[in-house]
């Protein structure tokens, strides 16, 4: 642990941000996985659509907060949309 007061605050702040970012990334992964599992289980469009919408929404919010890069978000959304369209076709 640092000795200087401002460095201690910076350390604590960065730790809080790290935990918040980890939680957001984990939630993104969980929602994407749920959507993928539903797609692979040949669920109906009514069952898959809310899962995909929630995952895309969460990814967009993470980009807005600076948690993930916009290109990484676009890649994740594109891959998910590709799976949905493949099953729909």
Secondary structure, DSSP 8 states (H G I E B T S, - for coil): --SSHHHHHHHHHHHHHHHHHHHHHHHHHHHHHHHHHHHHTT--HHHHHHHHHHHHHHHHHHHHHTSS-HHHHHHHHHHHHHHHHHHH-
